[in-house]
């Protein structure tokens, strides 16, 4: 289970390896889905595969007791890949 904070900004970080695709031409985003809300946060991927997605404060949008799913989506060469997901 991923701990999603509502009272402070955080940065989701991971290392990506894409075979047959150029990392510089790829993009990443985090999608946060609850029962009545879906949020998307754009991130960056550097040439070494380091992925960083800043997640803004969610206070006022979600309560601390909100549950749902969070996932990383990577778009590489017109293909959508979901290499990670978790509940929160």
Number of C-alpha atoms within 10 A of each C-alpha: 9 10 8 19 17 19 14 11 13 14 12 13 14 13 11 15 10 11 7 8 13 12 22 13 13 19 18 21 23 23 17 22 18 15 9 7 10 12 13 15 14 14 20 17 22 15 11 11 17 14 21 19 19 16 23 14 15 16 13 9 11 16 12 13 7 13 15 14 16 22 17 21 20 23 16 18 13 9 9 12 12 13 10 12 16 13 15 17
